[in-house]
Amino acid sequence: MNKVELDPESSPAAAFGAFLRSSREARGWTQDELSSATGYSATHVSAVETGRRPPTRRLAQQLDLAFGTDGVFKRHAGDVKYTALLEGFPEYVAHERRAVELRLFTLGIVPGLLQTMEYATAVAAGAVRRGSITSEQADERVKVLAGRQAQLRRESPPLVHVVMDESCIRRPVGGPSVMAGQLDHLVAFAELPHTVVQLAPYAIGEDRAFDLPVNVLTLPNRSLMSYAESAQQGHLERDSDAVLPVLTAYYQLQALALSQAESVAVIRQLRKELP
């Protein structure tokens, strides 16, 4: 069986998974043996070790019992729970790395995968000023984002479809120079051979398919996953049948959106208005 390599720095869930794996291997246990010791399936143990599933409080308690540790796993699980990343997002990121196609919709701000570091830092700084996250959590968000963006530069990158609500480019973030750099980056991103960038204009009105950010993944086996989030909660849907209506709505949104050529023209025109 191929061992999935894990970057502990990519997310708190990945850090927990790496810690669990190293602890298990130090004892000389297999995943099946740890499964028997905790009452969780070997599949569940594997998903936690690879960062695809975040640890629950109950699992952490069972791990502390199995390893004879005094709350060590519980404290590590707390690091995952109280991260600046919404529930479900660390697992989503793990699947995003394997996806062959990404379909993204956002409103209000440019999608993370398309943000410049200056823009991303400004967005995170705004959250710090509002008191919704700490400065350390802001750094974590930007670091995770940089890791996600690196995946788009791999040898065989995924096909990326992006539909942005018009508000994404109209809302000023970080000041004129940051916005100018961001708009330039969007144009450059749209010119890549594996990307499609479209704007959903305000004129769509009530026919816009989504009122919340939505991501749809196509995995190598052609199965589907979707991730949607509100201000306080994220939800990862793993059932392909349940994702199909979301994919249909995405196609409908693309049909109503401006073409890539029209979208780039709008972005270029807005860029001319900035210094």
LINGIQUI-V940637 format. One line per field, one symbol per residue. ss: DSSP state (H for helix, E for strand, L for the rest). phi: phi as a letter, one per 30 degrees, with the letter a starting at -180 (. if undefined). Layout:
# LINGIQUI-V940637
ss: ???
phi: ???
This chain:
# LINGIQUI-V940637
ss: LLLLLLLLLLLHHHHHHHHHHHHHHHHLLLHHHHHHHHLLLHHHHHHHHLLLLLLLHHHHHHHHHHHLLLLHHHHHHHHHHLLLLLLLHHHHHHHHLLLLEEEEEELLLLLHHHLLHHHHHHHHHHHHHHLLLLHHHHHHHHHHHHHHHHHLLLLLLLEEEEEEELHHHHLLLLLHHHHHHHHHHHHHHHLLLLEEEEEELHHHHHHLLLLLEEEEEELLLLLEEEEEELLLLEEEELLHHHHHHHHHHHHHHHHHLLLHHHHHHHHHHHHHLLL
phi: .ddddbceddaddddddddddddddddicdddddeddcicddddeddddcidbddcdddeddddddcicciddddddddddcddddejdedeeddedcdcbbbbbbbjbdeedcddddddddddddddddidbdddddddedddddddddddcdecdddccbccdeddcdddbijedddddddddddddddddcbbcbccdeddhddddbcbdbbbccdedidcbbbbbcdcbcbcccdedddedddddddddddddddddddddddddddddcd
